[in-house]
Structures are given as structure tokens and as C-alpha cells.
Amino acid sequence: MLTLTILLSIPLFPLTATSYMPGDSLRRKLHEDILLSLNTNDFTQVEENFDYPHGGLLIGNSKGIQYETSNGWIDNDTPYQIASQSKLLSALAIFQVTQRIPPPLTLNSTVQEFFPSWPNSDAKINLSHFLSFTSGIHYDTLPGCARETETQISWEDCITEIGHLQFPYPPGSSFNYGPWHLVVAAGMVQKALGRELTHEGWALTMREGVFEPAGVTVAEGGTGHYPGVDQFGSENQNSFPDFSGGMKLSGRVYGKIMEKLYFGELLSSTALTEFDFDRTKHVNAESWNPAGVGGMRGSLTGFWHYSFGHWIACDELAEVSYYPEGKTISIPPGGFDNDELERCEFQEEDQYVLHSVGLWGFYAWVDKRNEYYGVFVSSWPINVRNSVIFYIALPGLLIGLLGALVMQVHCCGVGRGGSVDPLSPPEIFGDDKK
């Protein structure tokens, strides 16, 4: 009974559901400390308040990384599964192709231009709709090739399957968070570039659009390959890339990309404004997917909008609706009232807080108003694996060793002095049985 009590008293924090997506609440918690630290160059308060037991943190601006730390078994240089953080980088690679001169496709290019056999010819869905997840495709009608963790159907055949769907909403009128939009968008880009719809073809597009301009080498993880991973970190053998969740990168490399994107020359200022523009300000609230990460209506973290592959946060409304920290809020049937929504109109693009959330805990953001970026490094599969080792396997091993020691004491005379033959039958029962 004592052993059971000891095991149950060990905090299993990394195994809890809260370890999935703690980054947004962490950002808010540290916000004032970060601003003060950037002004004073003294990050003592950030250091004291960053109490996540197994995670890393990098804070940077136009001058590079200004502060970094890590705790436990997570560090800032090991590549981890970044899950939905992949969406931002995939969307960026796709968007970069529209910025070429001359552009092989534009944001207004429709899927039929590159896939003439696309069955849903009435739905004039363009590249912008796919990048902003406002194509009208809904999860309930999604084919298996776009939602299964492993699929052997070809990339092009999957796009054709998606085209057979009955889209419940007109393009641009609804938002639905999920991986299927980027399957089509990336296919359009590959066709426009005259490249095959393969892992290797997409890796080249990723390297050209993201990693090479950001100065990320292949040795640092900038291969452009990401087949996808399951919840235990094992690679899936998909027949095409997992554009929305399959990448592995370190926090340092992701921070390097954020710095080049928002404070470097990865995109022109005009292109960056286009890339970050709020694409969901006027979508139909009834068609939002509240089960998505954060939900459009804040099922986890206040009120978010969406741009190309990344979220736009409304912290002003979140301050009203998302307390106490960690408590899920309920959304009124009619949504938030007009006074609250007016505070989230995002009239000035340079005031945005943009972020991207990964299911395993990896989280990156940029505060455009205060001109800094942050990367929170975490990995739920790593935390679970190491938690099992540390909290279950290790105690079990120690208990086993303790049991062996006890048996040794009782059976073989350890501690009674002298050398004893453990195979001597009389000694097994003690001196009184001689």
C-alpha cells in the first residue's frame, strides 16, 4: 500500500491533457514580463515565471534571439514534432510561389485551372480560399485520404476525391479548420511549377520557398521532407506529404524562420501584409468549426481569426472571456455582442498578434505591435515517453531492486557480516533451522 501511495503522489503533469496546447496561455502570462525584459535587457522575471517543467522558450526580435531557456528533458536544438505549426510553413511555401515574377499562379487561380477533371466545377474555389480554410469543404464530408494518418492513395487521386464532395458552403463564406485545404493548395502549386506530386517534388518547393531564403540548412532540418508522424512520434508512410502536421523542427530553427519572415527579407512588406491579412472577418459564424484548435469562436482561448495557415489572436476580448486561466469558456448562442466584436476588428494589420499552435505543445507567435516573436518548445509524445520512463518504469525498477535487496537480506544473510554461500540450503531458513 505504501508503494501505491508513493506512485500516485508523483505529479504526472506531462501526461495530462493540459500539456497539449499550453502555449497561448503561457504567452499571455509572460507578455508583460517579456515587454519589460526587452526594454531593460533583464529577463530575470521571465526566467522566474517560465515554470513549465519540460519545455523551452526563445524570445527574439529584429536583432536576433534576446533570451532563451529550457527545462527538463526538452531543449531548443532538438527537432520535435511541430504538428499544426507545419501549416504556417506550408502556406508560406505556397504563397511564395505567387510572389514570383512572373507568377505561375495567383491567389485568384482556381483549382480547375490545374485539375481540369475536378468534379465540382460549379464551386469556383481559388487558392486564397484553400490557404485560409474558407473553401467551403466541411469535415463531415471529408474523404478518408485527407483525414487518415496513413494513406496509400496518390496525392492527385485524393484531390479528385475531395472534388467529388458536396460542399455545404459557398467559397469564402465559411471557415473549417483541417488538413484537406492544403492538400489541394499544394497540388495546385506543384502543377503550376510543372513538378510531380510527390514527396521529393514538394520538398524542393519547401526548400526554395522557406528554408533556403531563411538560411536554414539541410543539416538543421531544412530538408522539406515531412511524411507525418503519429502520436508516438513514429513516421507514417503516407504516399504524399502531411502538409498540415507532419514536420519536425527545433525551436531554434523555427525561431530563425520567424525572424526572417517578420524582421528580415523573406517577404516584402506588401507581401507580408497580404500573407497576414484577416481572411475570416466576415465568414458565417454558424459554419465555423468550434472543435478546431482554439475554434474560431474561442472554445479554448478566447477569440481568434485566421489568415494563411496561422491564427490571429484578439487578446482584448480574451481578457474578458478567458479567465481564470485554463478554464474553457462558453460561447453565447448568438456569439459575442457587437461591443466586444468591435474590439476585434483588427483595423491595423501592424497591431496583430499572430500565432500557430501545434497539437503536441509546440507554439510560435509574433507580436507585431511590440515587434518581437516567441517560440515555446514542447513535445507531448516526448513528455509522455519520458514520463512513462521516469514516473512508471523507473519507480518500478527501483521497487524491483528494493525487493531484490530485501530478499537478499532475508534469504542470504546480507548485512549479518561474513561471506555466505547463497546456495547453501540451511542458510535459506536462517540460523534457527540449522
C-alpha positions, 0 to 999 in steps of 0.5 A: 500500500505504501508503494501505491501511495508513493506512485500516485503522489508523483505529479504526472503533469506531462501526461495530462491533457493540459500539456497539449496546447499550453502555449497561448496561455503561457504567452499571455502570462509572460507578455508583460514580463517579456515587454519589460525584459526587452526594454531593460535587457533583464529577463530575470522575471521571465526566467522566474515565471517560465515554470513549465517543467519540460519545455523551452522558450526563445524570445527574439526580435529584429536583432536576433534571439534576446533570451532563451531557456529550457527545462527538463528533458526538452531543449531548443536544438532538438527537432520535435514534432511541430504538428499544426505549426507545419501549416504556417510553413506550408502556406508560406511555401505556397504563397511564395510561389505567387510572389514570383515574377512572373507568377505561375499562379495567383491567389485568384487561380482556381483549382480547375485551372490545374485539375481540369477533371475536378468534379465540382466545377460549379464551386469556383474555389481559388487558392486564397480560399484553400490557404485560409480554410474558407473553401467551403469543404466541411469535415463531415464530408471529408474523404478518408485520404485527407483525414487518415494518418496513413494513406496509400492513395496518390496525392492527385487521386485524393484531390479528385476525391475531395472534388467529388464532395458536396460542399455545404458552403459557398467559397469564402463564406465559411471557415473549417479548420483541417488538413484537406485545404492544403492538400489541394493548395499544394497540388495546385502549386506543384502543377503550376511549377510543372513538378510531380506530386510527390514527396521529393517534388514538394520538398524542393518547393519547401526548400526554395520557398522557406528554408533556403531564403531563411538560411536554414540548412539541410543539416538543421532540418531544412530538408522539406521532407515531412511524411507525418508522424503519429502520436508516438512520434513514429513516421507514417508512410503516407504516399504524399506529404502531411502538409498540415502536421507532419514536420519536425523542427527545433525551436531554434530553427523555427525561431530563425524562420520567424525572424526572417519572415517578420524582421528580415527579407523573406517577404516584402512588406506588401507581401507580408501584409497580404500573407497576414491579412484577416481572411475570416472577418466576415465568414458565417459564424454558424459554419465555423468549426468550434472543435478546431484548435482554439475554434474560431469562436474561442472554445479554448482561448478566447477569440481568434481569426485566421489568415494563411495557415496561422491564427490571429489572436484578439487578446482584448476580448480574451481578457474578458472571456478567458479567465481564470486561466485554463478554464474553457469558456462558453460561447453565447448562442448568438456569439459575442455582442457587437461591443466586444466584436468591435474590439476585434476588428483588427483595423491595423494589420501592424497591431496583430498578434499572430500565432500557430499552435501545434497539437503536441505543445509546440507554439510560435507567435509574433507580436507585431505591435511590440515587434518581437516573436516567441517560440515555446518548445514542447513535445507531448509524445516526448513528455509522455515517453519520458514520463512513462520512463521516469514516473512508471518504469523507473519507480518500478525498477527501483521497487524491483531492486528494493525487493531484490535487496530485501530478499537478499537480506532475508534469504542470504544473510546480507548485512549479518557480516561474513561471506555466505554461500547463497546456495547453501540450503540451511542458510535459506531458513536462517540460523534457527533451522540449522 
